[in-house]
Amino acid sequence: MLATSEGRGRHDEMVRHLRLRGGALDGMTWSGVIDIGKRVCCGTGSWSKECVYVVTSDTTSGPDGQVESVAVPAVF
């Protein structure tokens, strides 16, 4: 389920749960305020191109049944 961020609750400020597909972080999850078609750095260390993913309109179900948006590696 998508939840609005604190405050305004605009569509472009949705907390999304991402399932990362492909690239260095394949299979991992990430959550944050991001909209479909936008790039997000999902790594936990220093910024690198390998941690940048693009949120797609595709969704999947996580292990707990939660809806996850699919994100794929960004092309530079």
All heavy atoms as TSV, in Angstrom:
chain	resi	resn	atom	element	x	y	z
A	1	MET	N	N	0.836	-1.169	0.000
A	1	MET	CA	C	0.000	0.000	0.000
A	1	MET	C	C	0.886	1.239	0.000
A	1	MET	O	O	1.871	1.304	0.703
A	1	MET	CB	C	-0.898	-0.005	1.229
A	1	MET	CG	C	-1.627	1.299	1.427
A	1	MET	SD	S	-2.585	1.310	2.945
A	1	MET	CE	C	-4.186	1.169	2.222
A	2	LEU	N	N	0.517	2.218	-0.803
A	2	LEU	CA	C	1.261	3.466	-0.838
A	2	LEU	C	C	0.702	4.402	0.217
A	2	LEU	O	O	-0.500	4.500	0.395
A	2	LEU	CB	C	1.138	4.113	-2.217
A	2	LEU	CG	C	1.668	3.288	-3.380
A	2	LEU	CD1	C	1.420	4.029	-4.678
A	2	LEU	CD2	C	3.134	3.007	-3.207
A	3	ALA	N	N	1.561	5.083	0.891
A	3	ALA	CA	C	1.150	6.037	1.911
A	3	ALA	C	C	1.709	7.397	1.545
A	3	ALA	O	O	2.799	7.494	1.004
A	3	ALA	CB	C	1.679	5.618	3.284
A	4	THR	N	N	0.954	8.437	1.823
A	4	THR	CA	C	1.459	9.772	1.528
A	4	THR	C	C	2.498	10.154	2.557
A	4	THR	O	O	2.478	9.693	3.689
A	4	THR	CB	C	0.328	10.822	1.529
A	4	THR	OG1	O	-0.322	10.782	2.786
A	4	THR	CG2	C	-0.666	10.556	0.423
A	5	SER	N	N	3.426	10.993	2.124
A	5	SER	CA	C	4.419	11.492	3.059
A	5	SER	C	C	3.735	12.465	4.010
A	5	SER	O	O	2.627	12.914	3.759
A	5	SER	CB	C	5.556	12.178	2.301
A	5	SER	OG	O	5.058	13.280	1.582
A	6	GLU	N	N	4.401	12.776	5.076
A	6	GLU	CA	C	3.813	13.704	6.038
A	6	GLU	C	C	3.601	15.058	5.389
A	6	GLU	O	O	4.417	15.526	4.618
A	6	GLU	CB	C	4.735	13.847	7.247
A	6	GLU	CG	C	4.803	12.573	8.054
A	6	GLU	CD	C	5.498	12.783	9.366
A	6	GLU	OE1	O	5.456	13.899	9.902
A	6	GLU	OE2	O	6.079	11.817	9.858
A	7	GLY	N	N	2.476	15.639	5.673
A	7	GLY	CA	C	2.233	16.981	5.154
A	7	GLY	C	C	1.238	16.988	4.021
A	7	GLY	O	O	0.131	16.511	4.141
A	8	ARG	N	N	1.667	17.478	2.888
A	8	ARG	CA	C	0.794	17.822	1.792
A	8	ARG	C	C	0.041	16.659	1.155
A	8	ARG	O	O	-1.049	16.823	0.655
A	8	ARG	CB	C	1.601	18.573	0.739
A	8	ARG	CG	C	2.155	19.855	1.331
A	8	ARG	CD	C	3.343	20.392	0.559
A	8	ARG	NE	N	4.501	19.525	0.499
A	8	ARG	CZ	C	5.380	19.321	1.466
A	8	ARG	NH1	N	5.222	19.918	2.617
A	8	ARG	NH2	N	6.411	18.550	1.302
A	9	GLY	N	N	0.596	15.474	1.082
A	9	GLY	CA	C	-0.091	14.322	0.538
A	9	GLY	C	C	-0.306	14.393	-0.966
A	9	GLY	O	O	-1.216	13.786	-1.485
A	10	ARG	N	N	0.526	15.137	-1.689
A	10	ARG	CA	C	0.403	15.226	-3.141
A	10	ARG	C	C	0.815	13.907	-3.761
A	10	ARG	O	O	1.580	13.154	-3.203
A	10	ARG	CB	C	1.296	16.354	-3.677
A	10	ARG	CG	C	0.896	17.706	-3.162
A	10	ARG	CD	C	1.756	18.818	-3.706
A	10	ARG	NE	N	2.957	18.374	-4.374
A	10	ARG	CZ	C	4.082	19.059	-4.396
A	10	ARG	NH1	N	4.161	20.201	-3.784
A	10	ARG	NH2	N	5.131	18.608	-5.036
A	11	HIS	N	N	0.315	13.641	-4.989
A	11	HIS	CA	C	0.625	12.395	-5.682
A	11	HIS	C	C	2.127	12.198	-5.855
A	11	HIS	O	O	2.622	11.090	-5.776
A	11	HIS	CB	C	-0.059	12.364	-7.050
A	11	HIS	CG	C	0.334	11.179	-7.862
A	11	HIS	ND1	N	-0.072	9.900	-7.541
A	11	HIS	CD2	C	1.116	11.071	-8.952
A	11	HIS	CE1	C	0.439	9.058	-8.416
A	11	HIS	NE2	N	1.160	9.738	-9.278
A	12	ASP	N	N	2.863	13.270	-6.107
A	12	ASP	CA	C	4.294	13.134	-6.343
A	12	ASP	C	C	5.089	12.963	-5.052
A	12	ASP	O	O	6.300	12.905	-5.076
A	12	ASP	CB	C	4.835	14.321	-7.154
A	12	ASP	CG	C	4.656	15.653	-6.452
A	12	ASP	OD1	O	3.871	15.724	-5.492
A	12	ASP	OD2	O	5.289	16.615	-6.878
A	13	GLU	N	N	4.408	12.854	-3.934
A	13	GLU	CA	C	5.087	12.661	-2.663
A	13	GLU	C	C	4.582	11.396	-1.979
A	13	GLU	O	O	4.187	11.397	-0.839
A	13	GLU	CB	C	4.880	13.873	-1.763
A	13	GLU	CG	C	5.552	15.113	-2.286
A	13	GLU	CD	C	5.437	16.272	-1.331
A	13	GLU	OE1	O	4.664	16.189	-0.362
A	13	GLU	OE2	O	6.112	17.267	-1.563
A	14	MET	N	N	4.620	10.297	-2.725
A	14	MET	CA	C	4.162	9.022	-2.202
A	14	MET	C	C	5.352	8.211	-1.681
A	14	MET	O	O	6.388	8.160	-2.325
A	14	MET	CB	C	3.461	8.219	-3.294
A	14	MET	CG	C	2.267	8.923	-3.899
A	14	MET	SD	S	0.945	9.214	-2.720
A	14	MET	CE	C	0.296	7.574	-2.623
A	15	VAL	N	N	5.166	7.607	-0.522
A	15	VAL	CA	C	6.171	6.689	-0.017
A	15	VAL	C	C	5.957	5.373	-0.761
A	15	VAL	O	O	4.886	4.777	-0.697
A	15	VAL	CB	C	6.043	6.471	1.503
A	15	VAL	CG1	C	7.016	5.403	1.970
A	15	VAL	CG2	C	6.270	7.774	2.246
A	16	ARG	N	N	6.959	4.960	-1.511
A	16	ARG	CA	C	6.870	3.730	-2.291
A	16	ARG	C	C	7.853	2.706	-1.733
A	16	ARG	O	O	8.933	3.047	-1.290
A	16	ARG	CB	C	7.208	3.985	-3.755
A	16	ARG	CG	C	6.214	4.863	-4.428
A	16	ARG	CD	C	6.513	4.964	-5.918
A	16	ARG	NE	N	5.657	5.956	-6.500
A	16	ARG	CZ	C	4.418	5.735	-6.926
A	16	ARG	NH1	N	3.917	4.527	-6.857
A	16	ARG	NH2	N	3.697	6.710	-7.426
A	17	HIS	N	N	7.428	1.475	-1.814
A	17	HIS	CA	C	8.290	0.351	-1.461
A	17	HIS	C	C	8.753	-0.228	-2.786
A	17	HIS	O	O	7.933	-0.645	-3.607
A	17	HIS	CB	C	7.530	-0.667	-0.620
A	17	HIS	CG	C	7.017	-0.065	0.643
A	17	HIS	ND1	N	7.814	0.091	1.760
A	17	HIS	CD2	C	5.823	0.468	0.957
A	17	HIS	CE1	C	7.111	0.678	2.707
A	17	HIS	NE2	N	5.906	0.923	2.242
A	18	LEU	N	N	10.059	-0.209	-3.024
A	18	LEU	CA	C	10.610	-0.631	-4.298
A	18	LEU	C	C	11.222	-2.023	-4.206
A	18	LEU	O	O	11.849	-2.370	-3.214
A	18	LEU	CB	C	11.706	0.331	-4.767
A	18	LEU	CG	C	11.337	1.804	-4.889
A	18	LEU	CD1	C	12.528	2.576	-5.427
A	18	LEU	CD2	C	10.119	2.000	-5.772
A	19	ARG	N	N	11.064	-2.784	-5.273
A	19	ARG	CA	C	11.777	-4.043	-5.475
A	19	ARG	C	C	12.764	-3.764	-6.602
A	19	ARG	O	O	12.376	-3.405	-7.700
A	19	ARG	CB	C	10.811	-5.158	-5.873
A	19	ARG	CG	C	11.472	-6.469	-6.260
A	19	ARG	CD	C	12.203	-7.152	-5.139
A	19	ARG	NE	N	11.342	-7.390	-3.986
A	19	ARG	CZ	C	11.771	-7.940	-2.864
A	19	ARG	NH1	N	13.036	-8.294	-2.738
A	19	ARG	NH2	N	10.951	-8.117	-1.857
A	20	LEU	N	N	14.062	-3.841	-6.302
A	20	LEU	CA	C	15.102	-3.524	-7.277
A	20	LEU	C	C	15.355	-4.744	-8.154
A	20	LEU	O	O	15.596	-5.843	-7.648
A	20	LEU	CB	C	16.366	-3.084	-6.562
A	20	LEU	CG	C	16.168	-1.961	-5.526
A	20	LEU	CD1	C	17.488	-1.601	-4.877
A	20	LEU	CD2	C	15.508	-0.743	-6.144
A	21	ARG	N	N	15.276	-4.537	-9.464
A	21	ARG	CA	C	15.456	-5.631	-10.433
A	21	ARG	C	C	16.631	-5.318	-11.335
A	21	ARG	O	O	16.639	-4.318	-12.033
A	21	ARG	CB	C	14.197	-5.786	-11.292
A	21	ARG	CG	C	12.991	-6.227	-10.523
A	21	ARG	CD	C	12.661	-7.672	-10.853
A	21	ARG	NE	N	11.594	-8.191	-10.027
A	21	ARG	CZ	C	10.323	-8.237	-10.392
A	21	ARG	NH1	N	9.959	-7.790	-11.565
A	21	ARG	NH2	N	9.425	-8.746	-9.578
A	22	GLY	N	N	17.633	-6.175	-11.315
A	22	GLY	CA	C	18.814	-5.993	-12.144
A	22	GLY	C	C	19.859	-5.146	-11.445
A	22	GLY	O	O	19.622	-4.543	-10.398
A	23	GLY	N	N	21.037	-5.117	-12.022
A	23	GLY	CA	C	22.113	-4.295	-11.492
A	23	GLY	C	C	22.705	-4.820	-10.197
A	23	GLY	O	O	22.430	-5.940	-9.759
A	24	ALA	N	N	23.509	-3.976	-9.567
A	24	ALA	CA	C	24.264	-4.347	-8.371
A	24	ALA	C	C	23.382	-4.659	-7.165
A	24	ALA	O	O	23.773	-5.419	-6.280
A	24	ALA	CB	C	25.246	-3.227	-8.006
A	25	LEU	N	N	22.189	-4.098	-7.101
A	25	LEU	CA	C	21.316	-4.271	-5.934
A	25	LEU	C	C	20.122	-5.181	-6.227
A	25	LEU	O	O	19.113	-5.139	-5.519
A	25	LEU	CB	C	20.841	-2.899	-5.437
A	25	LEU	CG	C	21.949	-1.918	-5.066
A	25	LEU	CD1	C	21.363	-0.569	-4.672
A	25	LEU	CD2	C	22.816	-2.472	-3.948
A	26	ASP	N	N	20.226	-6.013	-7.253
A	26	ASP	CA	C	19.132	-6.896	-7.681
A	26	ASP	C	C	18.555	-7.681	-6.509
A	26	ASP	O	O	19.285	-8.277	-5.718
A	26	ASP	CB	C	19.651	-7.867	-8.740
A	26	ASP	CG	C	18.547	-8.744	-9.294
A	26	ASP	OD1	O	17.529	-8.194	-9.737
A	26	ASP	OD2	O	18.704	-9.980	-9.273
A	27	GLY	N	N	17.224	-7.642	-6.388
A	27	GLY	CA	C	16.529	-8.395	-5.353
A	27	GLY	C	C	16.335	-7.664	-4.049
A	27	GLY	O	O	15.543	-8.097	-3.209
A	28	MET	N	N	17.028	-6.558	-3.860
A	28	MET	CA	C	16.905	-5.800	-2.612
A	28	MET	C	C	15.644	-4.935	-2.644
A	28	MET	O	O	15.026	-4.747	-3.691
A	28	MET	CB	C	18.144	-4.942	-2.390
A	28	MET	CG	C	19.410	-5.767	-2.230
A	28	MET	SD	S	20.832	-4.759	-1.807
A	28	MET	CE	C	20.457	-4.417	-0.090
A	29	THR	N	N	15.264	-4.419	-1.490
A	29	THR	CA	C	14.133	-3.498	-1.395
A	29	THR	C	C	14.623	-2.146	-0.901
A	29	THR	O	O	15.694	-2.033	-0.299
A	29	THR	CB	C	13.047	-4.028	-0.443
A	29	THR	OG1	O	13.626	-4.225	0.852
A	29	THR	CG2	C	12.459	-5.324	-0.944
A	30	TRP	N	N	13.822	-1.120	-1.170
A	30	TRP	CA	C	14.135	0.244	-0.747
A	30	TRP	C	C	12.813	0.963	-0.588
A	30	TRP	O	O	11.873	0.720	-1.352
A	30	TRP	CB	C	15.002	0.925	-1.799
A	30	TRP	CG	C	15.476	2.302	-1.453
A	30	TRP	CD1	C	16.608	2.622	-0.773
A	30	TRP	CD2	C	14.845	3.537	-1.764
A	30	TRP	NE1	N	16.721	3.979	-0.647
A	30	TRP	CE2	C	15.641	4.581	-1.246
A	30	TRP	CE3	C	13.666	3.877	-2.431
A	30	TRP	CZ2	C	15.301	5.922	-1.373
A	30	TRP	CZ3	C	13.331	5.214	-2.553
A	30	TRP	CH2	C	14.154	6.217	-2.029
A	31	SER	N	N	12.696	1.839	0.365
A	31	SER	CA	C	11.478	2.631	0.563
A	31	SER	C	C	11.835	4.092	0.649
A	31	SER	O	O	12.857	4.452	1.233
A	31	SER	CB	C	10.765	2.228	1.859
A	31	SER	OG	O	10.337	0.894	1.800
A	32	GLY	N	N	10.994	4.927	0.070
A	32	GLY	CA	C	11.227	6.353	0.141
A	32	GLY	C	C	10.187	7.120	-0.651
A	32	GLY	O	O	9.305	6.537	-1.282
A	33	VAL	N	N	10.294	8.425	-0.615
A	33	VAL	CA	C	9.379	9.299	-1.327
A	33	VAL	C	C	9.906	9.480	-2.741
A	33	VAL	O	O	10.921	10.147	-2.946
A	33	VAL	CB	C	9.238	10.661	-0.606
A	33	VAL	CG1	C	8.315	11.581	-1.378
A	33	VAL	CG2	C	8.741	10.452	0.814
A	34	ILE	N	N	9.252	8.834	-3.706
A	34	ILE	CA	C	9.702	8.857	-5.096
A	34	ILE	C	C	8.498	8.570	-5.995
A	34	ILE	O	O	7.609	7.820	-5.613
A	34	ILE	CB	C	10.841	7.840	-5.331
A	34	ILE	CG1	C	11.446	7.950	-6.714
A	34	ILE	CG2	C	10.388	6.439	-5.033
A	34	ILE	CD1	C	12.289	9.164	-6.928
A	35	ASP	N	N	8.472	9.180	-7.182
A	35	ASP	CA	C	7.365	8.978	-8.104
A	35	ASP	C	C	7.813	8.119	-9.275
A	35	ASP	O	O	9.012	7.983	-9.558
A	35	ASP	CB	C	6.846	10.325	-8.605
A	35	ASP	CG	C	5.436	10.254	-9.154
A	35	ASP	OD1	O	4.743	9.243	-8.910
A	35	ASP	OD2	O	5.014	11.196	-9.835
A	36	ILE	N	N	6.864	7.536	-9.969
A	36	ILE	CA	C	7.125	6.718	-11.153
A	36	ILE	C	C	7.883	7.540	-12.187
A	36	ILE	O	O	7.575	8.705	-12.422
A	36	ILE	CB	C	5.807	6.185	-11.733
A	36	ILE	CG1	C	5.194	5.198	-10.746
A	36	ILE	CG2	C	6.013	5.533	-13.099
A	36	ILE	CD1	C	3.794	4.773	-11.090
A	37	GLY	N	N	8.899	6.936	-12.789
A	37	GLY	CA	C	9.704	7.593	-13.812
A	37	GLY	C	C	10.880	8.387	-13.262
A	37	GLY	O	O	11.707	8.866	-14.025
A	38	LYS	N	N	10.977	8.500	-11.967
A	38	LYS	CA	C	12.057	9.266	-11.346
A	38	LYS	C	C	13.216	8.353	-10.968
A	38	LYS	O	O	13.064	7.168	-10.727
A	38	LYS	CB	C	11.563	9.992	-10.090
A	38	LYS	CG	C	10.431	10.958	-10.352
A	38	LYS	CD	C	10.881	12.088	-11.236
A	38	LYS	CE	C	9.751	13.093	-11.422
A	38	LYS	NZ	N	10.133	14.197	-12.236
A	39	ARG	N	N	14.395	8.936	-10.898
A	39	ARG	CA	C	15.601	8.220	-10.471
A	39	ARG	C	C	15.783	8.374	-8.970
A	39	ARG	O	O	15.457	9.409	-8.404
A	39	ARG	CB	C	16.835	8.777	-11.173
A	39	ARG	CG	C	16.848	8.536	-12.641
A	39	ARG	CD	C	18.069	9.137	-13.272
A	39	ARG	NE	N	18.064	8.909	-14.701
A	39	ARG	CZ	C	19.155	8.863	-15.449
A	39	ARG	NH1	N	20.344	9.064	-14.903
A	39	ARG	NH2	N	19.068	8.635	-16.730
A	40	VAL	N	N	16.347	7.334	-8.366
A	40	VAL	CA	C	16.616	7.370	-6.932
A	40	VAL	C	C	17.889	6.581	-6.651
A	40	VAL	O	O	18.137	5.548	-7.266
A	40	VAL	CB	C	15.412	6.803	-6.129
A	40	VAL	CG1	C	15.132	5.359	-6.481
A	40	VAL	CG2	C	15.627	6.965	-4.640
A	41	CYS	N	N	18.710	7.090	-5.750
A	41	CYS	CA	C	19.922	6.382	-5.332
A	41	CYS	C	C	19.537	5.486	-4.160
A	41	CYS	O	O	19.138	5.976	-3.111
A	41	CYS	CB	C	21.014	7.364	-4.933
A	41	CYS	SG	S	22.564	6.539	-4.527
A	42	CYS	N	N	19.645	4.194	-4.350
A	42	CYS	CA	C	19.182	3.218	-3.359
A	42	CYS	C	C	20.292	2.623	-2.510
A	42	CYS	O	O	20.030	1.775	-1.669
A	42	CYS	CB	C	18.444	2.083	-4.068
A	42	CYS	SG	S	17.007	2.633	-4.992
A	43	GLY	N	N	21.514	3.009	-2.717
A	43	GLY	CA	C	22.621	2.447	-1.963
A	43	GLY	C	C	22.701	2.987	-0.552
A	43	GLY	O	O	22.080	3.986	-0.203
A	44	THR	N	N	23.479	2.312	0.265
A	44	THR	CA	C	23.660	2.747	1.651
A	44	THR	C	C	25.020	3.389	1.882
A	44	THR	O	O	25.269	3.946	2.933
A	44	THR	CB	C	23.501	1.561	2.618
A	44	THR	OG1	O	24.450	0.556	2.261
A	44	THR	CG2	C	22.094	0.992	2.547
A	45	GLY	N	N	25.899	3.291	0.893
A	45	GLY	CA	C	27.234	3.863	1.029
A	45	GLY	C	C	27.366	5.126	0.208
A	45	GLY	O	O	26.408	5.871	0.025
A	46	SER	N	N	28.554	5.351	-0.299
A	46	SER	CA	C	28.813	6.524	-1.132
A	46	SER	C	C	28.005	6.434	-2.420
A	46	SER	O	O	27.749	5.341	-2.936
A	46	SER	CB	C	30.297	6.593	-1.489
A	46	SER	OG	O	31.069	6.704	-0.319
A	47	TRP	N	N	27.645	7.599	-2.963
A	47	TRP	CA	C	26.881	7.640	-4.204
A	47	TRP	C	C	27.690	7.021	-5.328
A	47	TRP	O	O	28.892	7.236	-5.453
A	47	TRP	CB	C	26.546	9.089	-4.563
A	47	TRP	CG	C	25.689	9.179	-5.780
A	47	TRP	CD1	C	24.323	9.229	-5.791
A	47	TRP	CD2	C	26.098	9.222	-7.153
A	47	TRP	NE1	N	23.868	9.295	-7.089
A	47	TRP	CE2	C	24.936	9.282	-7.949
A	47	TRP	CE3	C	27.325	9.182	-7.794
A	47	TRP	CZ2	C	24.978	9.331	-9.332
A	47	TRP	CZ3	C	27.366	9.223	-9.183
A	47	TRP	CH2	C	26.202	9.308	-9.931
A	48	SER	N	N	27.030	6.232	-6.160
A	48	SER	CA	C	27.649	5.681	-7.361
A	48	SER	C	C	26.551	5.419	-8.386
A	48	SER	O	O	25.372	5.280	-8.029
A	48	SER	CB	C	28.406	4.389	-7.053
A	48	SER	OG	O	27.497	3.358	-6.740
A	49	LYS	N	N	26.921	5.341	-9.657
A	49	LYS	CA	C	25.946	5.067	-10.715
A	49	LYS	C	C	25.241	3.733	-10.492
A	49	LYS	O	O	24.086	3.571	-10.858
A	49	LYS	CB	C	26.629	5.058	-12.079
A	49	LYS	CG	C	27.050	6.424	-12.554
A	49	LYS	CD	C	27.677	6.325	-13.943
A	49	LYS	CE	C	28.118	7.680	-14.432
A	49	LYS	NZ	N	28.724	7.591	-15.772
A	50	GLU	N	N	25.929	2.780	-9.903
A	50	GLU	CA	C	25.369	1.451	-9.689
A	50	GLU	C	C	24.189	1.441	-8.723
A	50	GLU	O	O	23.403	0.506	-8.712
A	50	GLU	CB	C	26.449	0.479	-9.189
A	50	GLU	CG	C	27.490	0.141	-10.230
A	50	GLU	CD	C	28.530	1.255	-10.432
A	50	GLU	OE1	O	28.774	2.045	-9.496
A	50	GLU	OE2	O	29.076	1.329	-11.546
A	51	CYS	N	N	24.059	2.463	-7.898
A	51	CYS	CA	C	22.964	2.502	-6.929
A	51	CYS	C	C	21.759	3.305	-7.425
A	51	CYS	O	O	20.766	3.417	-6.720
A	51	CYS	CB	C	23.439	3.041	-5.584
A	51	CYS	SG	S	23.713	4.817	-5.543
A	52	VAL	N	N	21.829	3.831	-8.649
A	52	VAL	CA	C	20.733	4.662	-9.170
A	52	VAL	C	C	19.761	3.792	-9.971
A	52	VAL	O	O	20.148	3.109	-10.918
A	52	VAL	CB	C	21.260	5.823	-10.035
A	52	VAL	CG1	C	20.103	6.663	-10.558
A	52	VAL	CG2	C	22.221	6.690	-9.222
A	53	TYR	N	N	18.516	3.822	-9.563
A	53	TYR	CA	C	17.441	3.046	-10.190
A	53	TYR	C	C	16.321	3.991	-10.620
A	53	TYR	O	O	16.170	5.076	-10.074
A	53	TYR	CB	C	16.897	2.005	-9.210
A	53	TYR	CG	C	17.806	0.809	-9.077
A	53	TYR	CD1	C	19.018	0.890	-8.411
A	53	TYR	CD2	C	17.462	-0.412	-9.651
A	53	TYR	CE1	C	19.865	-0.207	-8.310
A	53	TYR	CE2	C	18.308	-1.515	-9.553
A	53	TYR	CZ	C	19.497	-1.402	-8.887
A	53	TYR	OH	O	20.332	-2.482	-8.797
A	54	VAL	N	N	15.530	3.541	-11.600
A	54	VAL	CA	C	14.367	4.287	-12.087
A	54	VAL	C	C	13.116	3.517	-11.679
A	54	VAL	O	O	13.017	2.300	-11.915
A	54	VAL	CB	C	14.399	4.450	-13.622
A	54	VAL	CG1	C	13.143	5.170	-14.111
A	54	VAL	CG2	C	15.644	5.209	-14.051
A	55	VAL	N	N	12.144	4.207	-11.100
A	55	VAL	CA	C	10.902	3.582	-10.667
A	55	VAL	C	C	9.989	3.399	-11.883
A	55	VAL	O	O	9.727	4.346	-12.620
A	55	VAL	CB	C	10.199	4.451	-9.602
A	55	VAL	CG1	C	8.914	3.781	-9.138
A	55	VAL	CG2	C	11.126	4.714	-8.425
A	56	THR	N	N	9.527	2.163	-12.101
A	56	THR	CA	C	8.622	1.868	-13.215
A	56	THR	C	C	7.177	1.821	-12.714
A	56	THR	O	O	6.933	1.845	-11.500
A	56	THR	CB	C	8.967	0.520	-13.868
A	56	THR	OG1	O	8.604	-0.538	-12.979
A	56	THR	CG2	C	10.450	0.436	-14.225
A	57	SER	N	N	6.246	1.694	-13.632
A	57	SER	CA	C	4.834	1.573	-13.258
A	57	SER	C	C	4.465	0.129	-12.919
A	57	SER	O	O	3.355	-0.140	-12.466
A	57	SER	CB	C	3.940	2.094	-14.383
A	57	SER	OG	O	4.167	1.356	-15.567
A	58	ASP	N	N	5.405	-0.817	-13.121
A	58	ASP	CA	C	5.159	-2.220	-12.781
A	58	ASP	C	C	5.150	-2.402	-11.267
A	58	ASP	O	O	5.891	-1.722	-10.547
A	58	ASP	CB	C	6.247	-3.123	-13.357
A	58	ASP	CG	C	6.247	-3.148	-14.874
A	58	ASP	OD1	O	5.216	-2.797	-15.481
A	58	ASP	OD2	O	7.281	-3.514	-15.449
A	59	THR	N	N	4.322	-3.319	-10.793
A	59	THR	CA	C	4.279	-3.628	-9.365
A	59	THR	C	C	4.373	-5.139	-9.170
A	59	THR	O	O	4.121	-5.915	-10.080
A	59	THR	CB	C	2.984	-3.119	-8.697
A	59	THR	OG1	O	1.860	-3.719	-9.329
A	59	THR	CG2	C	2.881	-1.598	-8.769
A	60	THR	N	N	4.729	-5.516	-7.969
A	60	THR	CA	C	4.809	-6.912	-7.566
A	60	THR	C	C	4.400	-6.982	-6.100
A	60	THR	O	O	4.266	-5.954	-5.442
A	60	THR	CB	C	6.239	-7.466	-7.789
A	60	THR	OG1	O	6.226	-8.872	-7.581
A	60	THR	CG2	C	7.258	-6.797	-6.886
A	61	SER	N	N	4.214	-8.177	-5.593
A	61	SER	CA	C	3.898	-8.352	-4.174
A	61	SER	C	C	5.138	-8.820	-3.434
A	61	SER	O	O	5.817	-9.744	-3.894
A	61	SER	CB	C	2.785	-9.389	-3.994
A	61	SER	OG	O	1.577	-8.892	-4.493
A	62	GLY	N	N	5.410	-8.187	-2.317
A	62	GLY	CA	C	6.532	-8.595	-1.485
A	62	GLY	C	C	6.183	-9.836	-0.694
A	62	GLY	O	O	5.050	-10.323	-0.733
A	63	PRO	N	N	7.136	-10.377	0.051
A	63	PRO	CA	C	6.918	-11.593	0.839
A	63	PRO	C	C	5.764	-11.468	1.836
A	63	PRO	O	O	5.102	-12.449	2.141
A	63	PRO	CB	C	8.235	-11.808	1.576
A	63	PRO	CG	C	9.231	-10.939	0.908
A	63	PRO	CD	C	8.483	-9.870	0.184
A	64	ASP	N	N	5.526	-10.258	2.301
A	64	ASP	CA	C	4.452	-10.029	3.274
A	64	ASP	C	C	3.149	-9.585	2.610
A	64	ASP	O	O	2.200	-9.207	3.278
A	64	ASP	CB	C	4.883	-9.000	4.311
A	64	ASP	CG	C	5.248	-7.654	3.686
A	64	ASP	OD1	O	5.220	-7.538	2.441
A	64	ASP	OD2	O	5.562	-6.729	4.449
A	65	GLY	N	N	3.098	-9.629	1.255
A	65	GLY	CA	C	1.896	-9.238	0.526
A	65	GLY	C	C	1.816	-7.751	0.216
A	65	GLY	O	O	0.876	-7.303	-0.427
A	66	GLN	N	N	2.789	-6.980	0.667
A	66	GLN	CA	C	2.796	-5.540	0.422
A	66	GLN	C	C	3.103	-5.258	-1.052
A	66	GLN	O	O	3.949	-5.909	-1.658
A	66	GLN	CB	C	3.850	-4.867	1.296
A	66	GLN	CG	C	3.875	-3.376	1.173
A	66	GLN	CD	C	4.742	-2.756	2.253
A	66	GLN	OE1	O	5.494	-3.423	2.935
A	66	GLN	NE2	N	4.625	-1.467	2.410
A	67	VAL	N	N	2.401	-4.284	-1.628
A	67	VAL	CA	C	2.645	-3.892	-3.016
A	67	VAL	C	C	3.986	-3.179	-3.105
A	67	VAL	O	O	4.274	-2.273	-2.323
A	67	VAL	CB	C	1.521	-2.973	-3.545
A	67	VAL	CG1	C	1.854	-2.472	-4.939
A	67	VAL	CG2	C	0.197	-3.698	-3.545
A	68	GLU	N	N	4.821	-3.622	-4.048
A	68	GLU	CA	C	6.126	-3.010	-4.276
A	68	GLU	C	C	6.190	-2.530	-5.719
A	68	GLU	O	O	5.778	-3.248	-6.629
A	68	GLU	CB	C	7.248	-4.017	-4.029
A	68	GLU	CG	C	7.303	-4.532	-2.618
A	68	GLU	CD	C	8.321	-5.638	-2.442
A	68	GLU	OE1	O	8.663	-6.336	-3.418
A	68	GLU	OE2	O	8.767	-5.815	-1.294
A	69	SER	N	N	6.693	-1.329	-5.929
A	69	SER	CA	C	6.947	-0.831	-7.278
A	69	SER	C	C	8.280	-1.406	-7.739
A	69	SER	O	O	9.227	-1.487	-6.961
A	69	SER	CB	C	7.015	0.696	-7.292
A	69	SER	OG	O	5.759	1.253	-6.972
A	70	VAL	N	N	8.349	-1.792	-9.002
A	70	VAL	CA	C	9.580	-2.335	-9.562
A	70	VAL	C	C	10.467	-1.181	-10.020
A	70	VAL	O	O	10.000	-0.247	-10.672
A	70	VAL	CB	C	9.275	-3.287	-10.738
A	70	VAL	CG1	C	10.564	-3.752	-11.402
A	70	VAL	CG2	C	8.459	-4.471	-10.252
A	71	ALA	N	N	11.741	-1.244	-9.668
A	71	ALA	CA	C	12.722	-0.244	-10.105
A	71	ALA	C	C	13.850	-0.972	-10.819
A	71	ALA	O	O	14.251	-2.058	-10.415
A	71	ALA	CB	C	13.261	0.546	-8.915
A	72	VAL	N	N	14.344	-0.348	-11.899
A	72	VAL	CA	C	15.403	-0.952	-12.715
A	72	VAL	C	C	16.603	-0.004	-12.765
A	72	VAL	O	O	16.461	1.205	-12.541
A	72	VAL	CB	C	14.898	-1.256	-14.137
A	72	VAL	CG1	C	13.791	-2.302	-14.092
A	72	VAL	CG2	C	14.412	0.012	-14.836
A	73	PRO	N	N	17.795	-0.543	-13.061
A	73	PRO	CA	C	18.976	0.318	-13.112
A	73	PRO	C	C	18.806	1.471	-14.113
A	73	PRO	O	O	18.261	1.283	-15.202
A	73	PRO	CB	C	20.082	-0.633	-13.573
A	73	PRO	CG	C	19.631	-1.973	-13.130
A	73	PRO	CD	C	18.138	-1.945	-13.311
A	74	ALA	N	N	19.243	2.660	-13.710
A	74	ALA	CA	C	19.171	3.841	-14.575
A	74	ALA	C	C	20.269	3.752	-15.627
A	74	ALA	O	O	21.340	3.218	-15.371
A	74	ALA	CB	C	19.347	5.112	-13.754
A	75	VAL	N	N	19.975	4.289	-16.800
A	75	VAL	CA	C	20.944	4.348	-17.880
A	75	VAL	C	C	21.531	5.752	-17.895
A	75	VAL	O	O	20.810	6.737	-17.842
A	75	VAL	CB	C	20.274	4.026	-19.235
A	75	VAL	CG1	C	21.276	4.154	-20.363
A	75	VAL	CG2	C	19.665	2.639	-19.186
A	76	PHE	N	N	22.845	5.837	-17.971
A	76	PHE	CA	C	23.527	7.139	-18.011
A	76	PHE	C	C	24.145	7.350	-19.363
A	76	PHE	O	O	24.556	6.464	-20.031
A	76	PHE	CB	C	24.622	7.213	-16.942
A	76	PHE	CG	C	24.064	7.340	-15.554
A	76	PHE	CD1	C	23.759	6.216	-14.801
A	76	PHE	CD2	C	23.819	8.588	-15.007
A	76	PHE	CE1	C	23.246	6.333	-13.527
A	76	PHE	CE2	C	23.301	8.721	-13.728
A	76	PHE	CZ	C	23.018	7.575	-12.998
